[in-house]
Amino acid sequence: MWHEYISAKTTDEAVRALAEQGKKARIIAGGTDLILELERKVRPDIKTLIDITRIPGLDEISLDEDGVLRLGAMVTHNQVVASKLLRERAYPLVRAAWEVGSPQIRNRGTVAGNLVTASPANDTITPLMALGAWVLLKSVRGERRVPLSEFYSGVRKTALQADEMLVEIAFKGMQSNQRGTFIKMALRRAQAISVVNIALVLTLNEDTVEASSITLGAVSPTIIHATEAEASLQGRQLSDDVIAKAAELTRQAARPIDDIRGSAAYRREMARVIAKRGLEAIRNNETHAGFPAEPVLLWGKQMRQPADDFAGAHHAPGADIQTTINGKKYAFSTGHEKTLLRLLREEAGLVGSKEGCAEGECGACTVFMDGQAVMSCLVPAPRAHGAEIVTVEGLANHEQLHPVQEAFVHEGAVQCGYCTPGFLMSAAKLLEERPHPDTNAIEQAITGNLCRCTGYYKIIKAIEEASKHSVKE
């Protein structure tokens, strides 16, 4: 899929490589969109990937003395979800990040990547637009700041030049007199693309709206403001009539198309519905309804930070990928152009991880990389260089099965067995992170794992039983 793979250790190194390689190079962070595009030959000219995941400092979230929140280019969706600071000062963004994919996808996918992919259905663009965000772009020519409202020119079209890298996202944090939320309408509860989404941020003086920002996603080529709806709220209290009028004006602002996920008429009506729901939630102080107090992250006990002493690497045909899998050292001289899943199966001979969809939706390929659950079909193989990988073969302790494996056998949770390795990995990481999960937490943990045989009842029961068994020990 690619010819060269450069693991950069600084942003300067990354932008130099971009300048040298031109349009045949691409920055890769989470890779949850880019790997699919390469697999589908959507980007046949890309020959070099520049990996920025080991660059120190790019995964930081900070608040400066002027009240500006700053997110580095490597901040993942799960880091947003886990951030107490962002929950307090940028809740619409947190809610949107929580709606992205599954825990495995959120562990790899970055907010910056979501912005650069530039699909109008991408969830985090909508709240960032409502929050008035801007991005910092870097090249060997210098840096430039671009308001997010000027960053997009159409579907998957941005102001990002071929030699530029998005290094930071920034916006003014919400104040104590501001409330907001994000609502997504999709065709299923998880792992779904938006049919329509909305972000709302209101500035209130007691019960009166002083200012408002209402943005819509998946209803036009780019994220749009419902400007007439925003104006209708000015100086008003959120009565039922005021909300109904603003919701109707939001419907009128939508300019959707018909596609496989929904008709234009349906999208317009749903824009009205979710605008009404969002405004009512803000009025009734119910914006956090349905959002978990302790979201499941599948990080284990804590998130591991990138090593500051990573020396960088340049992988071309013949260059070794040196990694640790299930506690054993490996050096692969082939497979650098593959995904991690194919490296594990074809080079390492570890066939427990399965390819069910090759799109990061079924979870059968779930492994742990540096302590986090990820979809190995969406990880480039060279990212394993210097990393620690655990596959389903590594769950057991010599002859002793993992408690989750024992419980799956005893509870009859193994059906055709194809999805089972992924479920085992997600469940094991959940119990590492949370030894006493309730049913809701278990359901959160397996949202990235699909079973095509039947219902999930025995799987959930097995995870519950594994939890009890581990407690007894």
C-alpha positions in Angstrom: 0.0 0.0 0.0 2.9 2.3 0.8 6.6 2.1 -0.1 8.2 4.1 2.7 7.2 4.6 6.3 8.9 7.3 8.4 8.4 7.4 12.1 9.2 11.0 12.9 10.5 12.1 16.3 9.9 15.8 15.9 7.4 18.0 14.0 10.3 19.6 12.2 11.3 16.2 10.9 7.8 15.5 9.8 7.3 18.7 7.8 10.8 18.3 6.2 9.7 14.9 5.0 6.5 16.4 3.6 8.4 19.2 1.8 10.8 16.6 0.3 8.2 14.0 -0.7 5.5 16.4 -1.9 2.0 15.1 -2.8 3.2 11.4 -2.6 3.5 11.7 1.2 0.8 11.8 3.9 0.9 12.3 7.6 -0.6 9.4 9.6 -1.7 9.6 13.1 -4.6 7.2 14.0 -4.9 6.1 10.5 -8.6 5.0 11.0 -9.6 6.8 7.8 -6.3 6.8 5.8 -5.7 3.1 6.0 -9.1 2.4 4.5 -8.5 5.0 1.7 -5.2 3.3 0.9 -6.7 -0.2 1.0 -9.5 1.0 -1.4 -6.9 2.7 -3.7 -8.7 6.0 -3.2 -5.2 7.6 -2.8 -3.1 5.6 -5.3 -0.4 8.3 -5.5 0.6 8.1 -1.8 3.9 6.2 -1.5 5.2 7.5 1.9 3.5 7.6 5.3 4.9 9.9 8.0 4.0 8.6 11.4 3.7 11.3 14.1 2.4 9.2 16.9 5.7 9.1 18.8 6.4 12.9 18.8 6.5 14.1 22.4 3.9 16.7 23.4 1.5 16.3 20.5 -1.0 14.5 22.7 -1.3 17.3 25.2 -4.5 19.1 26.2 -3.9 22.5 27.9 -5.7 25.7 29.0 -3.6 28.9 28.7 -3.9 32.1 30.8 -6.3 33.6 28.3 -8.8 30.8 28.6 -7.8 29.2 25.3 -7.9 25.4 25.1 -5.2 23.8 23.0 -5.3 20.2 21.7 -2.2 18.8 20.0 -2.4 16.9 16.8 -2.1 13.5 18.5 -5.0 14.0 21.0 -7.3 11.0 20.5 -11.0 10.9 20.8 -10.7 8.8 24.0 -8.3 11.4 25.5 -11.0 14.0 24.9 -13.6 11.8 26.5 -11.3 11.2 29.5 -10.3 14.9 30.0 -11.9 16.5 33.1 -10.8 19.9 31.7 -12.7 19.4 28.4 -15.7 18.0 30.2 -15.9 21.3 32.2 -14.9 23.7 29.4 -15.9 22.0 26.1 -18.6 19.5 26.7 -20.1 19.5 23.2 -16.7 18.3 21.9 -16.5 15.6 24.5 -20.0 14.4 23.7 -19.1 14.3 20.0 -15.8 12.4 20.6 -17.8 9.9 22.6 -20.0 9.3 19.6 -17.1 8.4 17.3 -16.8 4.7 16.4 -15.9 2.4 19.3 -13.3 2.3 22.2 -10.8 0.7 19.9 -11.3 3.4 17.2 -11.3 6.2 19.8 -8.0 4.9 21.1 -6.3 5.5 17.7 -8.4 8.1 15.9 -7.4 11.7 16.5 -9.5 14.9 16.5 -7.0 16.5 14.1 -7.4 13.5 11.8 -11.2 13.9 11.9 -10.8 17.5 10.9 -8.4 16.8 8.1 -10.5 14.0 6.6 -13.1 16.8 6.1 -16.2 14.7 5.7 -19.3 16.8 6.6 -20.5 13.8 8.6 -17.5 13.7 10.8 -18.6 14.3 14.4 -16.0 16.5 16.0 -16.0 19.2 13.3 -19.5 20.4 14.3 -18.8 21.3 17.9 -15.4 22.8 17.1 -17.1 25.0 14.6 -19.7 26.0 17.2 -16.9 26.8 19.6 -15.2 29.1 17.1 -12.1 26.9 16.8 -9.0 27.6 14.7 -6.1 25.3 13.6 -2.4 25.9 13.5 -0.7 24.6 10.3 3.0 24.1 10.1 5.4 23.6 7.1 9.1 24.4 6.5 7.9 27.8 5.4 6.5 28.6 8.8 3.2 28.5 10.7 -0.2 29.9 9.9 -3.4 30.1 11.9 -6.6 29.3 10.0 -10.2 29.7 11.5 -12.0 26.4 11.2 -14.8 28.3 9.4 -12.3 29.0 6.6 -10.6 25.7 6.6 -13.1 23.9 4.5 -14.0 24.5 0.8 -16.2 21.4 0.1 -16.5 17.7 0.8 -13.1 16.4 1.8 -11.5 19.7 0.7 -9.4 21.8 3.0 -7.0 24.7 3.0 -4.2 22.3 4.1 -1.3 22.4 1.6 0.6 19.3 0.5 3.6 20.4 2.6 1.7 21.4 5.7 0.9 19.5 8.9 -1.9 20.4 11.3 -0.1 20.7 14.7 -2.7 22.2 17.0 -6.5 22.9 17.4 -7.4 25.8 19.7 -10.6 27.6 20.8 -11.9 29.7 23.7 -13.1 27.5 26.5 -16.7 27.7 27.6 -17.4 30.1 30.5 -19.7 29.5 33.5 -22.6 31.3 31.8 -22.4 29.1 28.7 -24.1 25.7 28.1 -23.9 23.4 25.2 -24.3 19.9 23.8 -24.0 17.7 20.8 -26.6 15.3 19.4 -26.1 12.7 16.7 -28.7 10.9 14.7 -27.4 7.7 13.2 -28.7 4.3 12.0 -27.4 2.4 15.0 -26.2 3.1 18.5 -22.4 2.7 17.9 -20.0 2.4 15.0 -22.2 4.6 12.9 -21.8 7.6 10.5 -24.0 10.6 11.2 -27.2 10.9 9.3 -27.3 14.4 10.8 -25.7 16.0 13.8 -25.9 19.3 15.7 -23.8 21.3 18.2 -25.3 24.0 20.3 -23.5 26.6 22.5 -25.6 29.2 24.2 -24.4 32.2 26.3 -27.0 33.0 29.0 -27.8 35.9 31.3 -29.8 34.1 33.9 -32.6 32.6 31.7 -32.1 34.9 28.7 -30.1 34.0 25.6 -27.4 36.6 25.0 -25.7 34.7 22.1 -25.9 31.4 20.4 -24.0 29.1 18.0 -25.9 26.3 16.2 -24.0 24.2 13.7 -25.1 21.3 11.6 -23.2 18.4 10.2 -24.1 16.0 7.3 -26.6 18.4 5.8 -24.4 20.3 3.3 -20.9 20.0 1.7 -19.4 21.5 4.9 -20.5 22.2 8.4 -22.9 25.1 8.5 -24.4 27.6 11.0 -28.2 27.9 11.3 -27.8 31.6 11.3 -31.5 32.5 11.4 -32.1 30.1 14.2 -29.3 31.7 16.1 -30.7 35.2 15.6 -34.2 34.0 16.7 -32.9 33.1 20.1 -31.2 36.5 20.7 -32.7 38.2 23.9 -35.2 35.4 24.3 -35.9 32.9 27.1 -36.1 29.3 26.1 -39.9 28.9 26.1 -41.5 26.1 24.2 -42.6 28.5 21.5 -39.1 30.0 21.1 -37.5 26.6 21.0 -40.1 25.4 18.4 -39.4 28.4 16.2 -35.6 28.0 16.4 -35.9 24.3 15.6 -38.0 25.1 12.5 -35.4 27.7 11.4 -32.7 25.0 11.9 -34.7 22.7 9.6 -34.9 25.4 7.0 -31.1 26.0 7.2 -30.3 22.4 6.3 -29.4 21.7 2.6 -29.0 17.9 2.6 -28.9 15.3 -0.1 -30.5 11.9 -0.6 -28.1 9.0 0.0 -28.1 5.5 1.4 -28.2 6.6 5.0 -31.3 8.9 4.6 -33.4 11.0 2.3 -33.0 14.8 2.2 -36.5 15.2 3.6 -35.7 12.9 6.6 -32.5 14.8 7.3 -34.2 18.2 7.3 -36.9 16.9 9.7 -34.3 15.3 12.0 -32.4 18.6 12.0 -35.5 20.2 13.5 -36.0 17.3 16.0 -32.5 17.3 17.3 -32.4 21.1 17.5 -35.5 21.0 19.7 -34.0 18.2 21.8 -30.8 20.1 22.3 -32.4 23.4 23.2 -34.7 21.6 25.7 -31.8 19.8 27.2 -29.9 23.1 27.7 -33.0 24.7 29.2 -33.7 21.8 31.5 -30.0 21.4 32.5 -30.1 17.8 31.1 -27.2 18.0 28.6 -25.3 15.2 30.3 -28.2 12.7 30.1 -27.0 9.5 28.7 -23.3 10.3 29.0 -21.5 7.9 31.3 -19.9 9.3 34.4 -17.0 7.0 33.9 -16.7 6.1 30.2 -15.0 2.8 29.3 -11.8 3.6 27.5 -10.1 0.1 27.1 -6.8 1.7 28.3 -6.4 -0.7 31.1 -5.3 0.9 34.4 -4.0 4.0 32.7 -2.9 5.4 29.4 0.7 4.9 28.5 2.6 7.9 27.2 4.9 7.8 24.2 8.5 7.2 25.1 10.5 10.5 25.1 13.6 8.6 24.0 12.1 7.1 20.8 14.9 7.4 18.2 12.7 7.5 15.1 12.7 5.0 12.2 12.6 4.8 8.5 11.0 1.6 7.0 11.5 0.6 3.4 11.6 -2.9 1.9 14.1 -4.9 3.9 14.2 -2.7 7.0 13.5 -4.6 10.2 10.4 -4.1 12.3 11.5 -4.9 15.8 8.7 -5.5 18.2 7.6 -7.5 21.2 4.5 -9.7 20.8 3.1 -11.6 23.8 6.4 -11.0 25.7 8.6 -12.4 22.9 11.0 -10.3 20.7 10.5 -10.4 17.0 12.3 -8.9 14.0 10.5 -8.9 10.7 12.3 -8.0 7.5 9.1 -8.4 5.5 5.6 -7.1 5.9 6.4 -3.3 6.3 3.8 -2.5 3.6 1.0 -4.5 5.5 -1.4 -3.8 8.3 -0.6 -4.9 11.8 -3.2 -7.6 11.5 -1.6 -9.1 8.4 1.9 -8.8 9.9 0.6 -10.8 13.0 -1.1 -13.5 10.9 1.3 -13.8 7.9 4.7 -13.0 9.3 4.3 -13.9 13.0 2.0 -16.9 12.4 -0.4 -15.7 15.1 -3.7 -16.4 13.5 -6.0 -15.9 16.5 -6.7 -12.3 15.5 -9.3 -12.4 12.7 -10.2 -10.2 9.7 -13.9 -9.9 9.7 -14.5 -6.6 7.9 -11.1 -4.9 7.3 -12.8 -1.7 8.1 -12.5 -1.4 11.9 -16.1 -2.2 12.5 -16.3 -5.8 13.6 -13.6 -5.9 16.2 -12.4 -9.5 15.4 -8.9 -8.1 15.0 -8.7 -6.4 18.4 -5.2 -6.5 20.0 -3.4 -4.5 22.6 -0.8 -2.1 21.4 1.2 -0.4 24.2 -1.5 -1.2 26.6 -4.5 0.0 24.6 -7.1 -2.0 22.7 -7.0 -1.2 19.0 -8.2 -2.5 15.7 -5.1 -4.1 14.2 -6.6 -4.0 10.6 -6.3 -0.2 10.8 -2.8 0.0 12.2 0.1 0.1 9.8 2.6 -2.7 10.5 5.7 -0.5 11.0 3.9 1.2 13.9 4.7 -2.0 15.8 8.4 -1.1 15.7 9.4 -0.5 19.3 5.9 -1.3 20.6 4.5 -4.0 22.8 1.7 -6.0 21.3 -0.6 -8.6 23.0 -2.8 -10.9 20.9 -5.4 -13.4 22.0 -2.7 -16.0 22.1 -1.1 -14.0 24.9 -4.1 -13.8 27.2 -3.5 -17.1 28.9 -0.9 -17.5 31.6 1.0 -20.6 30.4 -1.6 -23.4 30.8 -4.0 -21.3 32.9 -6.7 -19.6 30.8 -7.6 -16.0 31.4 -10.8 -15.7 33.6 -12.6 -14.3 30.6 -11.6 -17.3 28.4 -12.8 -19.7 31.2 -16.1 -17.9 31.5 -16.7 -17.9 27.8 -16.4 -21.7 27.8 -18.5 -22.3 30.9 -21.3 -19.9 29.9 -21.5 -21.1 26.3 -20.6 -17.7 24.9 -18.5 -19.2 22.1 -20.7 -19.7 19.1 -19.2 -19.9 15.6 -16.0 -18.6 17.3 -15.0 -16.1 14.6 -15.7 -13.0 16.7 -14.6 -14.6 19.9 -10.9 -13.4 20.0 -12.0 -9.8 19.7 -14.6 -10.1 22.4 -12.0 -11.8 24.7 -9.6 -9.0 24.2 -12.1 -6.2 24.8 -13.4 -8.0 27.9 -10.0 -8.7 29.3 -9.0 -5.0 28.9 -12.2 -3.9 30.5 -11.6 -6.0 33.6 -8.1 -4.7 33.8 -9.5 -1.2 33.7 -12.5 -1.8 35.8 -12.6 -5.1 37.9 -16.3 -4.6 38.9 -18.1 -3.4 35.7 -21.8 -3.1 35.6 -23.9 -4.2 32.6 -23.7 -0.8 31.0 -19.9 -0.7 31.2 -19.7 -4.2 29.7 -22.0 -3.0 26.8 -19.8 0.0 26.3 -16.7 -2.1 26.2 -18.0 -4.4 23.4 -19.6 -1.7 21.2 -16.7 -2.3 18.8 -17.2 -6.0 18.6 -19.9 -7.6 16.4 -21.4 -11.1 16.7 -23.3 -12.3 13.7 -24.5 -15.6 15.2 -27.2 -14.4 17.6 -27.7 -12.1 20.6 -25.0 -10.9 23.0 -26.7 -12.2 26.2 -24.3 -15.1 26.9 -21.3 -12.9 26.0 -22.4 -10.3 28.5 -23.1 -13.0 31.1 -19.7 -14.5 30.6 -18.0 -11.2 31.2 -20.1 -10.7 34.4 -19.1 -14.2 35.6 -15.4 -13.5 34.8 -15.6 -10.4 36.9 -17.0 -12.4 39.8 -14.3 -15.1 39.4 -11.5 -12.7 39.4 -12.8 -11.0 42.5 -12.9 -14.4 44.3 -9.2 -14.9 43.5 
